[in-house]
Every structure is written in C-alpha cells, then in structure tokens.
Amino acid sequence: MFRATCAFAVACLAASPAGAQIDGFEREPINYKTAQAENVVTALQKRITGGQVKLKASGDLGYLPALLKELNVPASSQVLVFSKTSFQRERITPKTPRAIYFNDDVYVGFCLRGDVLELSAADTKLGTAFYTLDQDPDPDGKPEFVRQRDNCLTCHASSSTGGAPGHLVRSVFTDRYGMPVLSAGTFRTDHASPFAERWGGWYVTGTHGKQAHMGNWIVENKRDPATEGNAAGQNVTELKSRFTVANYLTPHSDIVALMVFEHQAMAHNRLAQALITTRQALHYQENLNRDLKEPPAHRWESVTRRIESAGDALAKYLLFSGEAKLGGEVKGTSEFAKEFAARGPFDAKGRSLREFDLKTRLFKYPCSYMIYSKGFADLPTEVKAHTLKRLHAVLTGEDASEAFAHLTTADRKAVLEILRDTLPDLPAYWKK
C-alpha cells in the first residue's frame, strides 16, 4: 500500500532495496511487526470498539467523511494524484484521481470505489504506522483498522525515508492512462526541491506567476517530455474539465496544501529517523555495557555521535535549511491556507509558525510547525535535548554556519521569541 507519486503514499516506482532495513526493524528494540502501535488511529479504534464512536458509510465515499471528522482532518487539505502507482492502482487514472487528506498526525488516502481507505499515522513508538480500512460498511458501525506490518516497508523503510518507516515523496511524468513514464526520470520532493520538478502525476490548483511545475501534465511525448512542455498545466484554478470533481469532497488540489504536504511528509521522516536511531543506539549501548561489564549509564562516543547526527538533521530540517526559494507569489484555490494559519499557536505578539509567506518561501517564520507535534514532544530525551540545543544555538546566533545562512537576524529573533512563548517544556536556558 501507500505507493503513489508524491508523498505519504508514494511511488514504489521500482523494487526498493529495503530488505536489510525491514530485518533491522523486526528485531529489538523496535520489533515493528509485533510491537503495539501508539497513534491517532489506535486511539480512534479504542473509541470505536468501546462504543463511543460509530462510523457511518456514505455512498461512494464510504467511511471517508466520517473518518476525517473523527480524526479532525480538514477536507480543504485534499490533494489529488492521478499516476497509477499506488496500492489500488487499478482505480487510479487522470479521470479518477486518488485523493489524500492530512493533518499534523495522519494521512488518509481515498480511491473512488476503492476497496479500502489507506492511512499512515505518525507513531510515538514505531515512527510511522500504516493501516487499511475496509470500505464495506460494518452493520454495527464498528469497522476495524488493519495494520500493515511489513508490506508497506518494502518501499517505506529505506535510505530514501531516512532509514526509518516513513514517507517517500516523488514527482513523475505520467501518460494519459496514469502510467508513470519512468524512462523520463523521477524526482524526490520536499521543501528543498526546485519548483520546476514538483507535482508530476498530481493535479494542482492555484496561481504561481511565471514559475512552472509538472502538475496537471498528461504526457504525450513519452520519449522526450521536455520538448512537449507543460504550458497548459500552469496557473490552473479549476479541474472540472479534466474529471468529475463532484465525486470528491472538494473540487481542489490546492497548491498551498501540496507545499505543506511535501514539507510535512519529510518532517515526519526526520522525526521517525530521530526516534528509531536513538532507540537503536541506546539498545546497542545497553547490550555493550552489559557484555563489557560497564556501568549501565556509561555512554559510548559512537552512541553519542549517532544520536547527535539524527538531532542535527532534524534541526536543519525544522529550520528549513536548503529550502528552495519561490520565484513569485503562490495562491491556492481553497480555504486550506486560511484554515491552516488560524490553528496557531500564537505568541504574545500574535505571531505563529503557521503564518504563510508564499512570495519568497513557504512560511513567514522559518521554523516548522511540526515542532509542536506529538512526534517531537515524545522523542527520546537524548535526541530531543540535543535538537533543542542546536536550535537554540542557531536562533541566538551562536551557530552561524552555512547551513543556516538563509536565516536573517530578524528571522532568528522572531522564531526564538515565538518558541519561547508557545513551545511547552523548554529547557531553562531558552528563557534567558
């Protein structure tokens, strides 16, 4: 499952060399297949099983509307992919795109008249957990989520996802049948990706000036798509001429939602990498100390390096190191940007990390809102402490290295002040 082109359900475009990774996750301390997951899906399942919630199916949409409501996932987050590269690929074409909806904690994939809904949830113990939900209505309103314990890891646990269960975001050239034109190349996507390489195989609604992307493009010249160009795919504001939009919750595949989506998917990967790396490093240390009869708390330099490396990567990503600059103003077509920005939290001056820029970069204040996520809050103490230390060094100007040269003095000051006001449980040195 979860093998579409750009994001959580992303392109399993070729066999992934993930066997070693999967084997590693099956052992202590992760035990991916047998360990108890802990995320918003497991919490919802408990409420359903206990009778507090009943999910009702709704026509061709099945459980989708009810599920989004219970998970607090906004319909405005809808983004649409038409490349035939997913678990339910037979359902996907440019006339019947696959819809993905998301919030900070979970992603939901929907195929028109598909057999199942697909879910990916940030998990506090496993990094990422994958599920399906059968679309056949349960007469008691108590459907059960089925956790996918190994199939998804074939594509979603490799070097491309940071060596932890996660999401792979790609952009591909796609033909009129929804088949990816692999010979033309593919692109992995996050906030560092050039605008011109984004959203191949996706519908995109919104305006973006003269800067061009790969969205809305049905490739005819498979041998050399570049000569064909994608002029008709730019600054598209409605999709009703391309497929029956009434079959979906909204008529949009909002460009701002897509930009947030691709940033967030990789942020979840960095969080999962930090979680898994730290748990594995500490487990290694525990065994080594026992075998060498060292005190249980003895810290090996190699263990410290592994943990700090994961924290450094997370800090860089949270501060948008390497973010590609926008070449013009971007505007979406739905209420997504307005709804997203309204969620806060806000500091004493009314500022928020969810406030958009959309002229030269994604956000006005270059620190990811994912720092408020449960995934960050529940990181192991060792890696969370190091990440916060690195963030503080950058924001106070102590770290002026090239990786953070994009941050102006005003940027650093504003982010530091916002986090001091809004991020719980900061170390005492942050308040000085």
C-alpha positions in Angstrom: 0.0 0.0 0.0 0.9 3.7 0.0 2.7 3.7 -3.3 1.7 6.8 -5.1 3.8 9.5 -6.7 4.3 12.4 -4.3 4.0 11.9 -0.7 3.0 9.6 2.1 1.6 7.1 -0.4 4.4 7.4 -2.7 5.9 6.0 -5.6 7.0 2.5 -5.3 8.4 3.0 -8.8 10.9 0.2 -8.7 11.8 -2.5 -6.2 13.3 -0.8 -3.1 16.5 -2.3 -1.5 14.8 -2.2 1.9 15.3 -5.8 3.0 18.1 -5.0 5.4 16.1 -2.2 6.9 13.0 -4.3 7.4 15.0 -7.0 9.1 16.5 -4.4 11.4 13.1 -3.2 12.4 11.9 -6.7 13.2 14.5 -7.1 16.0 14.9 -5.4 19.3 14.3 -2.7 20.3 11.8 -1.8 17.5 10.0 -5.1 16.9 8.0 -3.4 14.1 5.8 -6.3 13.3 4.8 -7.3 16.9 5.1 -4.1 18.9 2.0 -2.2 20.0 1.5 0.9 17.9 0.5 4.2 19.6 -1.0 6.9 17.4 -4.3 8.6 16.5 -5.6 5.6 14.6 -5.1 3.2 17.6 -6.8 5.9 19.8 -9.8 6.1 17.4 -10.0 2.3 17.2 -10.4 2.2 21.0 -13.2 4.7 20.9 -15.0 2.7 18.1 -14.5 -0.7 19.9 -15.7 0.9 23.2 -18.9 2.2 21.6 -18.1 5.9 22.0 -17.9 6.3 18.2 -19.8 4.8 15.3 -18.5 5.3 11.8 -21.2 5.5 9.1 -20.5 4.9 5.4 -21.7 7.4 2.9 -22.3 6.2 -0.7 -19.3 6.1 -3.0 -17.3 7.9 -0.4 -17.7 5.1 2.1 -16.2 5.8 5.5 -14.2 8.8 4.3 -16.4 11.7 5.6 -16.9 10.1 9.0 -13.3 9.1 9.3 -12.0 12.6 8.5 -14.4 14.1 11.0 -13.3 11.8 13.8 -9.6 12.3 13.0 -10.1 16.1 12.7 -8.7 16.1 9.2 -9.9 19.0 7.1 -11.5 18.4 3.7 -9.6 21.5 2.5 -6.3 19.5 2.8 -7.4 17.4 -0.3 -4.7 16.9 -2.9 -5.2 14.7 -5.9 -2.8 12.2 -7.6 -3.6 10.6 -11.0 -0.5 8.5 -11.5 -1.2 4.7 -11.4 1.5 3.9 -8.9 -0.5 3.1 -5.7 -1.7 0.1 -3.9 -5.1 0.4 -5.6 -3.6 1.4 -9.0 -6.4 -0.1 -11.0 -8.7 2.5 -9.6 -6.5 5.4 -10.5 -6.4 7.3 -13.8 -6.5 11.0 -14.8 -10.3 10.7 -14.8 -10.4 9.0 -11.3 -7.5 10.5 -9.3 -6.7 9.3 -5.8 -7.4 11.8 -3.0 -5.2 12.3 0.0 -6.2 14.3 3.1 -3.9 15.1 6.1 -3.4 16.9 9.3 -0.3 17.1 11.5 -0.6 13.5 12.7 -2.2 11.3 10.0 -2.7 10.9 6.2 -5.8 9.3 4.6 -5.9 8.0 1.0 -9.1 7.5 -0.9 -9.7 5.9 -4.3 -13.1 6.3 -5.9 -15.0 3.0 -5.4 -11.8 1.5 -3.9 -11.8 -1.5 -1.7 -10.1 0.2 1.3 -9.1 3.6 2.7 -5.4 3.8 3.3 -3.9 5.5 6.4 -0.4 6.5 7.5 0.0 7.8 11.1 2.9 9.3 13.0 3.6 6.8 15.7 5.4 7.6 19.0 7.0 4.1 19.2 7.4 3.0 15.6 7.9 6.2 13.7 5.2 5.6 11.2 2.4 3.0 11.2 0.3 2.1 8.1 -3.3 0.9 8.0 -6.2 0.0 5.7 -9.9 0.3 6.5 -12.3 -1.9 4.5 -14.9 0.2 2.7 -17.6 -2.4 3.0 -20.0 -1.0 5.7 -20.0 -2.7 9.1 -23.6 -3.2 10.2 -22.7 -2.1 13.8 -20.7 0.9 12.8 -17.6 -0.7 14.3 -15.1 -1.3 11.4 -11.6 -2.3 12.3 -8.4 -0.8 11.0 -5.9 -3.4 9.8 -2.3 -2.6 10.5 0.1 -3.3 7.6 3.1 -4.6 9.4 5.6 -5.4 6.6 4.2 -4.9 3.0 4.5 -1.1 3.2 8.0 -1.2 4.5 9.2 -2.6 1.1 9.0 1.0 -0.2 8.6 3.0 3.0 11.7 2.0 5.0 14.9 2.7 3.1 17.6 5.3 2.8 15.1 7.4 0.9 13.0 7.7 4.0 16.0 8.3 6.3 16.4 4.7 7.3 13.1 4.6 9.3 9.5 3.8 8.5 8.3 6.9 6.7 7.1 8.6 3.5 8.6 8.9 0.1 7.7 12.0 -1.9 8.2 11.8 -5.7 7.2 13.6 -8.9 6.9 11.6 -12.1 5.9 12.1 -15.8 2.6 10.4 -16.3 0.7 9.4 -19.5 -3.0 9.6 -20.4 -3.7 6.2 -18.7 -2.0 7.2 -15.5 1.1 5.2 -16.1 4.4 6.7 -15.0 6.9 7.3 -17.8 9.9 6.0 -15.8 12.3 6.4 -18.7 11.9 10.1 -18.5 13.1 10.2 -14.9 11.6 10.9 -11.5 12.2 13.4 -8.7 12.1 13.1 -4.9 10.3 16.0 -3.4 10.4 18.1 -0.3 10.8 21.8 0.5 14.3 21.9 -1.0 13.1 20.7 -4.4 13.2 23.1 -7.3 9.7 24.3 -8.2 10.1 23.0 -11.7 10.5 19.4 -10.5 7.4 19.2 -8.3 4.0 17.5 -8.7 4.4 15.4 -11.7 1.4 13.0 -11.6 -0.6 15.4 -9.4 -3.4 17.8 -10.1 -2.5 21.3 -8.9 -5.0 24.2 -8.5 -3.7 27.7 -7.8 -1.7 30.5 -9.3 2.1 30.9 -9.2 3.1 33.5 -11.7 5.8 32.6 -14.3 7.4 29.8 -12.3 6.4 26.4 -13.8 5.8 23.0 -12.3 5.0 19.5 -13.6 1.4 19.3 -12.2 -1.7 18.8 -14.4 0.5 17.3 -17.1 -0.6 14.3 -19.2 2.5 13.4 -21.2 2.0 12.6 -24.9 5.7 12.6 -26.0 7.0 9.7 -23.8 10.4 9.7 -25.4 11.2 13.3 -24.6 8.5 15.0 -22.4 10.7 18.1 -22.0 10.2 19.1 -25.7 6.5 18.9 -25.2 6.4 21.2 -22.3 3.6 21.7 -19.8 2.2 25.2 -20.6 -1.4 24.1 -20.2 -0.7 22.8 -16.7 0.3 26.2 -15.2 -1.9 28.5 -13.1 -4.8 26.1 -13.3 -7.7 27.2 -11.0 -10.4 24.6 -11.8 -10.4 20.9 -12.6 -13.9 20.2 -13.8 -12.8 20.0 -17.4 -10.4 17.2 -16.5 -12.6 14.8 -14.4 -15.8 14.7 -12.4 -14.9 16.8 -9.4 -18.3 16.1 -7.8 -17.1 12.6 -7.0 -14.7 14.1 -4.4 -15.2 16.1 -1.2 -13.9 19.3 -2.8 -13.0 20.4 -6.4 -9.5 21.4 -5.4 -6.0 20.1 -5.3 -4.6 23.2 -3.6 -1.1 24.3 -4.4 -0.5 25.5 -0.8 -1.8 22.3 0.6 0.7 20.4 -1.7 3.6 22.5 -0.5 2.7 22.0 3.2 2.1 18.3 2.5 5.5 17.7 1.0 7.3 19.6 3.7 5.4 17.7 6.4 6.0 14.3 5.0 9.7 14.7 5.2 9.4 16.3 8.6 7.7 13.2 9.8 10.6 11.2 8.3 13.2 13.2 10.2 11.2 12.7 13.4 10.9 9.0 12.8 14.6 8.8 12.0 15.5 10.6 15.2 13.2 8.2 17.2 14.4 5.0 15.6 18.1 5.9 15.6 18.1 6.9 19.2 16.2 3.8 20.3 18.6 1.5 18.4 21.7 3.4 19.7 20.6 3.2 23.3 19.8 -0.5 22.9 23.2 -1.1 21.4 24.8 0.8 24.4 22.8 -1.3 26.9 24.0 -4.6 25.4 27.6 -3.4 25.1 27.7 -2.2 28.6 26.3 -5.5 29.8 28.8 -7.5 27.8 31.8 -5.4 28.8 30.6 -5.1 32.4 30.5 -1.3 32.2 28.0 0.7 34.4 24.5 0.8 32.7 24.7 4.6 32.3 28.1 4.5 30.5 27.8 6.5 27.3 29.9 5.4 24.3 31.2 8.1 21.9 29.8 6.2 18.9 26.3 6.2 20.5 26.5 9.9 21.2 27.5 10.6 17.6 24.6 8.6 16.2 22.1 10.4 18.4 23.5 13.8 17.7 23.7 13.2 14.0 20.0 12.4 13.9 19.2 15.5 16.0 21.4 17.7 13.7 19.5 16.5 10.7 16.2 17.2 12.4 17.2 20.7 13.5 18.3 21.6 10.0 15.0 20.4 8.5 12.9 22.2 11.1 14.7 25.5 10.3 14.2 25.0 6.5 17.9 24.6 5.7 18.2 24.3 1.9 14.6 25.4 1.2 14.2 26.3 -2.5 13.3 30.0 -3.0 10.0 30.8 -4.7 10.2 32.8 -7.9 6.8 34.5 -7.5 3.7 34.7 -5.3 1.7 31.5 -4.8 -2.0 31.4 -4.1 -4.3 28.4 -3.6 -7.9 28.0 -4.6 -9.4 26.6 -1.4 -9.7 27.6 2.3 -6.7 25.5 3.2 -4.3 28.3 3.8 -6.7 30.3 5.9 -7.8 27.3 8.0 -4.2 26.1 8.5 -2.9 29.5 9.6 -5.8 30.0 12.0 -4.7 27.0 14.1 -1.8 28.7 15.8 -0.5 28.6 18.5 0.2 32.4 18.7 2.7 34.2 20.7 2.1 37.4 22.8 2.5 39.5 19.6 0.0 37.4 17.6 2.7 35.6 15.6 2.5 32.0 14.6 4.8 29.4 12.8 1.8 28.6 10.7 1.7 32.0 9.1 2.5 31.8 5.4 4.8 33.9 3.3 4.2 32.3 -0.2 6.2 35.0 -2.0 9.8 34.0 -1.5 9.4 31.0 0.8 6.6 28.8 2.3 6.3 30.3 5.8 6.9 33.8 7.1 8.8 32.5 10.1 11.3 29.7 9.0 10.8 27.1 11.7 8.4 24.2 11.1 5.1 24.0 12.9 5.9 20.3 13.3 8.0 21.2 16.4 4.6 21.3 18.1 3.7 17.8 17.0 3.3 14.8 19.4 6.1 13.2 17.4 8.5 15.9 18.5 7.2 16.1 22.1 7.6 12.4 22.6 11.1 12.0 21.1 13.5 10.2 23.4 15.1 12.7 25.9 18.6 12.3 24.5 17.8 13.3 20.9 15.2 15.9 21.8 17.6 17.6 24.2 20.3 17.8 21.5 17.9 19.1 18.9 16.7 21.9 21.2 20.3 22.7 22.0 21.1 23.0 18.3 18.0 25.1 17.6 18.9 27.5 20.4 22.4 27.9 19.2 21.2 28.8 15.7 18.5 31.2 16.9 20.7 33.0 19.3 23.4 33.5 16.6 25.9 31.2 18.4 25.8 28.9 15.3 26.3 31.0 12.2 27.3 28.1 10.0 26.5 27.9 6.2 23.6 25.6 6.7 21.7 28.4 8.4 22.9 31.3 6.3 19.3 31.7 4.9 18.2 32.9 8.4 18.4 36.7 8.9 19.0 38.2 12.3 15.3 39.2 12.3 14.3 35.6 11.4 16.2 34.2 14.3 15.0 36.7 16.8 11.3 36.2 15.7 11.4 32.4 15.8 13.2 32.4 19.2 10.6 34.7 20.7 7.7 32.7 19.2 9.1 29.4 20.5 9.7 30.9 24.0 6.0 31.9 24.1 4.4 28.8 22.5 6.6 25.6 22.9 5.9 23.8 26.2 8.6 22.4 28.5 11.6 24.3 27.0 14.8 24.0 29.0 15.6 26.8 31.4 18.4 28.2 29.2 15.9 29.0 26.5 14.3 31.6 28.8 17.4 33.6 29.4 
